[in-house]
Amino acid sequence: MTSAIIVAAGKGTRLGANVDKLWLEVAGRPVLAHTWQKFNDAPCIHEIILVVRDGMQAHFTELAEKFQFQKTFRLVIGGAERQDSVWNGLAALSPETEIVAIQDAARPCTTAELIAATVAAARETGAAVAAQPVTDTIKETADDKIISRTVDRSKLWSVQTPQTFRVEVIRRAISAAREKNLVLTDDTAACELIGQPVRLVKSATPNPKVTVPADLPFIENLLRS
């Protein structure tokens, strides 16, 4: 059985103090609804766990009814940090779950093909992540003012979501991070702690995340096309 955890408990402060990016309307529906729809429709996903802020449960239930999401879902309250939210989501998985795909709710353009590719790679390797090679020239600076050096981009990849794992692997990895009191914003970083190899799965199409207001027109065009 393969499950998805959609992490939707963040505050998205970079869009403004009173703006929740997940509920901004893009291409006719909230950002969150697009993301949820992709996993609702993905044939390889059997259940969905949504990690939400306390007090928002009714809004998610209404969204499911409005857009007629048919796949089994459960709502779980998020934690103080992203890894805490993921941990709570893992605790809510069905006992039959062998593979789990962890997705940022603010990444609404993920395709069913990419979801399936990360699931297949995780089944083989234990852990996999959607990613794209870095194409910009990357500079390093020590003081945020003067360039120190140019970084070789030929070995650099920008990771995205879904980040997909065998359940026992990601539970062990996040447990290790929690034991060390580390705060990680990326689930694959927890795998690095325990020496777990992570397979890169190249995103064939753009898979952006809503982070700043300037992201919205690009994402709208992608969703409408």
WOVENBEL-V699264 format. One record per residue. N is the residue number from 0. RES is the residue in one small letter. PHI is phi as a letter, one per 30 degrees, with the letter a starting at -180 (none if undefined). NEAR is the number of other ideal C-beta (glycine too) atoms within 8 Angstrom. D_FIRST is the distance of its C-alpha to the first C-alpha in Angstrom with 2 decimals. Layout:
BEGIN
((N:RES:PHI:NEAR:D_FIRST) (N:RES:PHI:NEAR:D_FIRST))
END
This chain:
BEGIN
((0:m:none:9:0.00) (1:t:c:12:3.81) (2:s:c:15:6.66) (3:a:b:16:10.35) (4:i:c:16:13.38) (5:i:c:14:16.57) (6:v:d:15:19.57) (7:a:b:13:22.39) (8:a:c:10:24.64) (9:g:d:9:27.18) (10:k:c:5:30.74) (11:g:h:11:31.38) (12:t:d:6:34.96) (13:r:d:5:35.95) (14:l:c:11:36.30) (15:g:k:5:38.72) (16:a:d:4:38.96) (17:n:c:3:38.39) (18:v:c:8:35.90) (19:d:c:7:32.14) (20:k:d:11:30.86) (21:l:d:12:27.61) (22:w:c:9:29.78) (23:l:d:12:32.17) (24:e:d:6:32.32) (25:v:b:14:31.67) (26:a:h:8:31.83) (27:g:j:4:32.05) (28:r:a:8:29.36) (29:p:d:11:28.41) (30:v:e:15:26.76) (31:l:e:13:23.82) (32:a:d:11:23.42) (33:h:d:14:23.18) (34:t:d:16:20.41) (35:w:e:16:18.43) (36:q:e:10:19.14) (37:k:d:13:17.78) (38:f:d:15:14.26) (39:n:d:11:14.71) (40:d:c:7:15.66) (41:a:d:11:13.27) (42:p:d:6:11.53) (43:c:d:8:8.63) (44:i:c:14:7.90) (45:h:c:7:6.60) (46:e:a:14:8.61) (47:i:b:15:11.54) (48:i:c:14:13.53) (49:l:c:14:17.13) (50:v:c:15:19.44) (51:v:b:13:22.92) (52:r:d:9:26.51) (53:d:d:7:27.82) (54:g:j:4:29.84) (55:m:c:8:27.82) (56:q:e:9:25.32) (57:a:d:6:27.41) (58:h:d:8:27.58) (59:f:d:12:23.82) (60:t:d:9:23.71) (61:e:d:8:26.64) (62:l:d:13:25.05) (63:a:d:11:22.02) (64:e:d:7:24.62) (65:k:d:7:26.89) (66:f:c:10:24.50) (67:q:h:6:22.56) (68:f:d:10:19.02) (69:q:c:4:17.02) (70:k:d:10:13.44) (71:t:e:6:12.73) (72:f:b:10:14.10) (73:r:b:9:15.71) (74:l:c:9:18.73) (75:v:b:12:19.48) (76:i:d:10:22.90) (77:g:d:14:23.37) (78:g:c:10:25.38) (79:a:d:3:28.59) (80:e:b:7:27.11) (81:r:e:9:24.10) (82:q:d:14:22.60) (83:d:d:10:23.20) (84:s:d:13:21.34) (85:v:d:15:18.29) (86:w:e:11:18.69) (87:n:d:13:18.82) (88:g:d:14:15.68) (89:l:d:13:13.82) (90:a:d:7:15.42) (91:a:c:8:14.02) (92:l:d:13:10.25) (93:s:d:7:8.67) (94:p:e:4:9.19) (95:e:d:5:5.90) (96:t:d:12:4.64) (97:e:c:8:5.58) (98:i:b:14:6.66) (99:v:b:14:8.71) (100:a:c:17:11.34) (101:i:c:15:14.54) (102:q:b:14:17.04) (103:d:d:9:20.69) (104:a:d:14:21.45) (105:a:d:14:24.73) (106:r:c:14:23.35) (107:p:d:13:23.30) (108:c:c:12:23.72) (109:t:d:14:20.43) (110:t:c:10:19.60) (111:a:d:10:16.52) (112:e:d:7:17.65) (113:l:d:15:17.73) (114:i:e:18:14.27) (115:a:d:11:12.98) (116:a:d:11:15.49) (117:t:d:16:14.48) (118:v:d:14:10.82) (119:a:d:8:12.46) (120:a:d:12:15.05) (121:a:d:16:13.00) (122:r:d:8:11.17) (123:e:d:7:14.81) (124:t:c:9:16.77) (125:g:j:9:14.76) (126:a:a:18:15.80) (127:a:a:16:16.82) (128:v:b:16:18.79) (129:a:d:15:20.25) (130:a:a:12:23.97) (131:q:b:9:27.32) (132:p:d:9:30.47) (133:v:d:9:33.20) (134:t:c:4:36.03) (135:d:d:5:38.54) (136:t:d:5:41.09) (137:i:c:9:40.22) (138:k:c:9:43.05) (139:e:c:9:43.13) (140:t:b:9:45.56) (141:a:c:5:46.71) (142:d:b:5:48.36) (143:d:i:3:46.71) (144:k:b:4:49.99) (145:i:c:6:50.80) (146:i:d:7:48.64) (147:s:c:7:48.29) (148:r:a:6:46.69) (149:t:c:8:44.59) (150:v:d:8:41.09) (151:d:d:6:39.97) (152:r:d:11:37.27) (153:s:d:4:36.37) (154:k:c:4:33.90) (155:l:c:10:32.57) (156:w:b:8:29.34) (157:s:c:8:28.43) (158:v:c:10:24.83) (159:q:b:13:22.93) (160:t:b:11:19.46) (161:p:d:14:16.58) (162:q:c:15:16.45) (163:t:b:15:13.09) (164:f:b:16:12.28) (165:r:d:11:10.61) (166:v:e:12:10.52) (167:e:d:6:13.37) (168:v:d:12:15.35) (169:i:d:17:15.65) (170:r:d:9:16.34) (171:r:d:10:19.02) (172:a:d:16:20.40) (173:i:d:14:20.90) (174:s:d:8:22.27) (175:a:d:11:24.79) (176:a:d:13:25.85) (177:r:d:10:26.36) (178:e:d:6:28.41) (179:k:c:7:30.61) (180:n:h:5:30.96) (181:l:c:7:30.00) (182:v:c:6:29.18) (183:l:c:10:26.88) (184:t:c:5:26.15) (185:d:b:8:23.62) (186:d:d:14:20.44) (187:t:d:11:21.14) (188:a:d:10:24.51) (189:a:d:15:22.95) (190:c:d:15:21.47) (191:e:d:9:25.05) (192:l:d:11:26.26) (193:i:c:9:24.45) (194:g:i:5:25.10) (195:q:d:11:21.56) (196:p:d:8:21.91) (197:v:b:11:20.43) (198:r:d:11:20.25) (199:l:d:9:22.08) (200:v:c:12:20.70) (201:k:d:7:23.70) (202:s:d:11:23.57) (203:a:d:6:25.42) (204:t:b:7:26.50) (205:p:e:7:27.63) (206:n:b:12:25.00) (207:p:d:10:27.37) (208:k:c:9:27.04) (209:v:d:16:29.49) (210:t:b:8:31.67) (211:v:b:6:35.28) (212:p:e:5:36.99) (213:a:d:6:37.81) (214:d:d:11:34.14) (215:l:d:10:34.04) (216:p:d:7:36.21) (217:f:d:10:34.32) (218:i:d:15:30.93) (219:e:e:10:32.50) (220:n:d:8:33.73) (221:l:d:10:30.37) (222:l:d:11:28.66) (223:r:d:6:31.54) (224:s:d:4:31.56))
END
